[in-house]
Each structure stands twice: as structure tokens, then as C-alpha cells.
Amino acid sequence: MAKVRANLIISGKVQGVFFRSTMEQVASEFGITGWAKNRTDGKVEAVLEGNKENVDKVIEWSHHGPPGAVVKNVEVNWEEYTGEFKTFSIQYF
């Protein structure tokens, strides 16, 4: 199965609602590696790597996020797969 990389910018009420930690759990369940971080503009940015089907599942989840989140938009930019990550982690600025 093809390996892919997606860079996500998620906007709305996505900070202070456990978005990153829940995304870490969801990504790990699907075997996705990469990271998620809060941005200074109030958005969450994430990089996902793994097989296309499972990356798509995490992207689908990110359109609603955890309880308490109000997702307004998910911008997805497809990039070249690198395989640089061993796990999915939360990054801090």
C-alpha cells in the first residue's frame, strides 16, 4: 500500500480542547506517525505519515476532532513521504 504524507492546518475552536492529545491517540491507533502542534494563530498544525487509507481516516477524524472542538476548516497539503518519524508526538512551539 502506498505511503503518503499530509500536512494539515485545522482551524476553529481547536486549542484548549485536547485536540492534539486526542489526535495522538487516533493516529497511533491507525499506525500513523508524525506530529501535531498548536500554532500562535490559534490553529493546530499536524503532519501525518503512513498508508493512504489510514492517513485519510485521521484526516476524516480531524474534521470534527474531540468533544469540545468546533472545527471550521481542515486544509490538507499532500507532500512527499519521508519516513522520518518513528511515532506520533505532540510538539510545543
Beta strands, then each sheet from edge to edge (+ up, - down):
strand 1: 3-13
strand 2: 33-38
strand 3: 44-51
strand 4: 70-79
strand 5: 88-91
sheet 1: 4+ 1- 3+ 2- 5-
end
